[in-house]
Amino acid sequence: MSLEEKLLQDFITLPEDKKIEVIDFVEFLKLKTQQPIESLMDTIINENQDALKELAK
């Protein structure tokens, strides 16, 4: 049985309130692994410097 199948099998047996907690936790983990917004903005600015300079004229 794969990890995904095991998770789904266990998830299905949970009461609704616990399912919501699992979903909240998964969302939390996804957010933790995302690039911080400041770093993302730095990347966007660096990759688009020429266009931003042109717009600033």
Number of C-alpha atoms within 10 A of each C-alpha: 6 7 8 9 10 10 11 11 11 11 15 10 10 12 9 11 8 12 15 12 11 14 12 12 12 12 11 11 11 10 11 10 8 9 10 10 9 9 10 12 12 11 11 11 13 11 11 11 11 11 10 12 9 8 8 7 5
